[in-house]
């Protein structure tokens, strides 16, 4: 399922290169599995450029930065995401884990 979803997301990106949610979903799927972290960061940064105030994208960017060993910068993005969506449990969990790991 993971590989099929990634394949489909890549097709969406080809068809709609200005659709930030597709970049974010693909990048986050890598980051959350600790795989392809360089590509994950590039994908999520593209999503961020297209939609810099989206709390899901801010969360993903913070998460991938944390996963790549840059907890301090990651926490800044995770805190922004948390401010925009304070009731989002996943964002809160990511923020707490990054702060523990910093």
Rosetta blueprint (number, residue, H / E / L):
1 X L
2 X H
3 X H
4 X H
5 X H
6 X H
7 X H
8 X H
9 X H
10 X H
11 X H
12 X H
13 X H
14 X H
15 X H
16 X L
17 X L
18 X L
19 X L
20 X H
21 X H
22 X H
23 X H
24 X H
25 X H
26 X H
27 X H
28 X H
29 X H
30 X H
31 X H
32 X H
33 X L
34 X L
35 X L
36 X L
37 X H
38 X H
39 X H
40 X H
41 X H
42 X H
43 X H
44 X H
45 X H
46 X H
47 X H
48 X H
49 X H
50 X H
51 X L
52 X L
53 X L
54 X L
55 X H
56 X H
57 X H
58 X H
59 X H
60 X H
61 X H
62 X H
63 X H
64 X H
65 X H
66 X H
67 X H
68 X L
69 X L
70 X L
71 X H
72 X H
73 X H
74 X H
75 X H
76 X H
77 X H
78 X H
79 X H
80 X H
81 X H
82 X H
83 X H
84 X H
85 X L
86 X L
87 X L
88 X L
89 X H
90 X H
91 X H
92 X H
93 X H
94 X H
95 X H
96 X H
97 X H
98 X H
99 X H
100 X H
101 X H
102 X L
